Amino acid sequence: MNKLTLKEVNLPVTIFKEGKNYVAYSPALDLSTSASTYKKAQTRFSEIVEIFFDELSEMGTLESVLSSLGWQKVKSSWQPPVVISNYTQPTNLSYA
């Protein structure tokens, strides 16, 4: 199997508050983590991304997982999907 190269990419990450915790989420990896502070959430997200890629490489599933998440292989590098918009959608919910 050819070694795949991942160069520095800009991952879209959203950090939101859930109760007392901060949640960092990236749709490009469908990956999230949480922490008690905003800064810790950022740090943990960086750590979990590294673990995520290490695990995919070890399992030999890097290419298939990235492809299923919409990443594109350009020469020997992978590029995440480009976020076109991020907005808040007002919605009426009905529930019992």
Secondary structure, 3 states (H helix, E strand, C coil): CCCCECCCCCCCCEEEEECCEEEEEECCCCEEEEECCHHHHHHHHHHHHHHHHHHHHHHCCHHHHHHHCCCEEECCEEECCCCCCCCCCCCCCCCC
